[in-house]
């Protein structure tokens, strides 16, 4: 069985990369806070901000995927497969 890797062009690639770079900086900041024995609640606030930012990235990707990949698949009569894949990822995201 051949293992194929799906690829796509992200329509908002630069925005996603910018968000991810900011998140990366936030994670480094939390790492430094832990190293410097900062107050737990302050660290938890930063962790919460990181989770919120990651959720925004996930939702942006989900929206792009739905509007582009799923829409295209439906037009090509491959909608059932695309919708099943979308539902699987949504189930994973909401665990």
Rosetta constraint file for C-alpha pairs under 8 A:
AtomPair CA 9 CA 13 HARMONIC 7.82 0.50
AtomPair CA 10 CA 64 HARMONIC 7.59 0.50
AtomPair CA 11 CA 64 HARMONIC 7.23 0.50
AtomPair CA 12 CA 16 HARMONIC 6.28 0.50
AtomPair CA 13 CA 17 HARMONIC 6.12 0.50
AtomPair CA 14 CA 18 HARMONIC 6.07 0.50
AtomPair CA 15 CA 19 HARMONIC 6.22 0.50
AtomPair CA 16 CA 20 HARMONIC 6.10 0.50
AtomPair CA 16 CA 57 HARMONIC 6.65 0.50
AtomPair CA 17 CA 21 HARMONIC 6.09 0.50
AtomPair CA 18 CA 22 HARMONIC 6.36 0.50
AtomPair CA 19 CA 23 HARMONIC 6.23 0.50
AtomPair CA 19 CA 53 HARMONIC 7.70 0.50
AtomPair CA 19 CA 57 HARMONIC 7.31 0.50
AtomPair CA 20 CA 24 HARMONIC 6.01 0.50
AtomPair CA 20 CA 57 HARMONIC 7.78 0.50
AtomPair CA 21 CA 25 HARMONIC 6.33 0.50
AtomPair CA 22 CA 26 HARMONIC 6.29 0.50
AtomPair CA 23 CA 27 HARMONIC 6.18 0.50
AtomPair CA 23 CA 50 HARMONIC 6.20 0.50
AtomPair CA 23 CA 53 HARMONIC 6.89 0.50
AtomPair CA 23 CA 54 HARMONIC 7.53 0.50
AtomPair CA 24 CA 28 HARMONIC 6.32 0.50
AtomPair CA 25 CA 29 HARMONIC 6.17 0.50
AtomPair CA 26 CA 30 HARMONIC 6.30 0.50
AtomPair CA 26 CA 46 HARMONIC 7.40 0.50
AtomPair CA 26 CA 50 HARMONIC 6.71 0.50
AtomPair CA 27 CA 31 HARMONIC 6.21 0.50
AtomPair CA 27 CA 47 HARMONIC 7.90 0.50
AtomPair CA 27 CA 50 HARMONIC 7.23 0.50
AtomPair CA 28 CA 32 HARMONIC 6.23 0.50
AtomPair CA 29 CA 33 HARMONIC 6.14 0.50
AtomPair CA 30 CA 34 HARMONIC 6.22 0.50
AtomPair CA 30 CA 43 HARMONIC 6.27 0.50
AtomPair CA 30 CA 46 HARMONIC 6.70 0.50
AtomPair CA 30 CA 47 HARMONIC 7.26 0.50
AtomPair CA 31 CA 35 HARMONIC 6.27 0.50
AtomPair CA 32 CA 36 HARMONIC 6.05 0.50
AtomPair CA 33 CA 37 HARMONIC 6.19 0.50
AtomPair CA 33 CA 38 HARMONIC 5.21 0.50
AtomPair CA 33 CA 43 HARMONIC 6.70 0.50
AtomPair CA 34 CA 38 HARMONIC 6.01 0.50
AtomPair CA 34 CA 43 HARMONIC 7.43 0.50
AtomPair CA 38 CA 42 HARMONIC 7.10 0.50
AtomPair CA 38 CA 43 HARMONIC 7.01 0.50
AtomPair CA 39 CA 43 HARMONIC 6.56 0.50
AtomPair CA 40 CA 44 HARMONIC 6.13 0.50
AtomPair CA 41 CA 45 HARMONIC 6.20 0.50
AtomPair CA 42 CA 46 HARMONIC 6.53 0.50
AtomPair CA 43 CA 47 HARMONIC 6.22 0.50
AtomPair CA 44 CA 48 HARMONIC 6.07 0.50
AtomPair CA 45 CA 49 HARMONIC 6.30 0.50
AtomPair CA 46 CA 50 HARMONIC 6.27 0.50
AtomPair CA 47 CA 51 HARMONIC 6.23 0.50
AtomPair CA 48 CA 52 HARMONIC 6.17 0.50
AtomPair CA 49 CA 53 HARMONIC 6.16 0.50
AtomPair CA 50 CA 54 HARMONIC 6.13 0.50
AtomPair CA 51 CA 55 HARMONIC 6.14 0.50
AtomPair CA 52 CA 56 HARMONIC 6.39 0.50
AtomPair CA 53 CA 57 HARMONIC 6.44 0.50
AtomPair CA 54 CA 58 HARMONIC 6.16 0.50
AtomPair CA 55 CA 59 HARMONIC 6.11 0.50
AtomPair CA 56 CA 60 HARMONIC 6.10 0.50
AtomPair CA 57 CA 61 HARMONIC 6.21 0.50
AtomPair CA 58 CA 62 HARMONIC 6.02 0.50
AtomPair CA 59 CA 63 HARMONIC 6.00 0.50
AtomPair CA 60 CA 64 HARMONIC 6.20 0.50
AtomPair CA 61 CA 65 HARMONIC 5.96 0.50
AtomPair CA 62 CA 66 HARMONIC 6.09 0.50
AtomPair CA 63 CA 67 HARMONIC 6.13 0.50
AtomPair CA 64 CA 68 HARMONIC 5.88 0.50
AtomPair CA 64 CA 69 HARMONIC 7.70 0.50
AtomPair CA 65 CA 69 HARMONIC 5.06 0.50
AtomPair CA 65 CA 70 HARMONIC 6.28 0.50
AtomPair CA 66 CA 70 HARMONIC 4.86 0.50
AtomPair CA 66 CA 71 HARMONIC 6.29 0.50
AtomPair CA 66 CA 86 HARMONIC 7.89 0.50
AtomPair CA 67 CA 71 HARMONIC 5.54 0.50
AtomPair CA 68 CA 72 HARMONIC 5.93 0.50
AtomPair CA 69 CA 73 HARMONIC 6.13 0.50
AtomPair CA 69 CA 82 HARMONIC 7.81 0.50
AtomPair CA 70 CA 74 HARMONIC 6.18 0.50
AtomPair CA 70 CA 79 HARMONIC 6.72 0.50
AtomPair CA 70 CA 82 HARMONIC 5.52 0.50
AtomPair CA 70 CA 83 HARMONIC 6.84 0.50
AtomPair CA 70 CA 86 HARMONIC 7.96 0.50
AtomPair CA 71 CA 75 HARMONIC 6.39 0.50
AtomPair CA 71 CA 79 HARMONIC 7.76 0.50
AtomPair CA 72 CA 76 HARMONIC 6.28 0.50
AtomPair CA 73 CA 77 HARMONIC 6.22 0.50
AtomPair CA 73 CA 78 HARMONIC 4.76 0.50
AtomPair CA 73 CA 79 HARMONIC 5.06 0.50
AtomPair CA 73 CA 82 HARMONIC 6.32 0.50
AtomPair CA 74 CA 78 HARMONIC 5.37 0.50
AtomPair CA 74 CA 79 HARMONIC 3.90 0.50
AtomPair CA 74 CA 80 HARMONIC 7.63 0.50
AtomPair CA 74 CA 82 HARMONIC 7.64 0.50
AtomPair CA 75 CA 79 HARMONIC 7.45 0.50
AtomPair CA 78 CA 82 HARMONIC 6.50 0.50
AtomPair CA 79 CA 83 HARMONIC 5.92 0.50
AtomPair CA 80 CA 84 HARMONIC 6.11 0.50
AtomPair CA 81 CA 85 HARMONIC 6.19 0.50
AtomPair CA 82 CA 86 HARMONIC 6.10 0.50
AtomPair CA 83 CA 87 HARMONIC 6.08 0.50
AtomPair CA 84 CA 88 HARMONIC 6.15 0.50
AtomPair CA 85 CA 89 HARMONIC 6.35 0.50
AtomPair CA 86 CA 90 HARMONIC 6.18 0.50
AtomPair CA 87 CA 91 HARMONIC 6.13 0.50
AtomPair CA 88 CA 92 HARMONIC 6.34 0.50
AtomPair CA 89 CA 93 HARMONIC 6.13 0.50
AtomPair CA 90 CA 94 HARMONIC 6.23 0.50
AtomPair CA 91 CA 95 HARMONIC 6.48 0.50
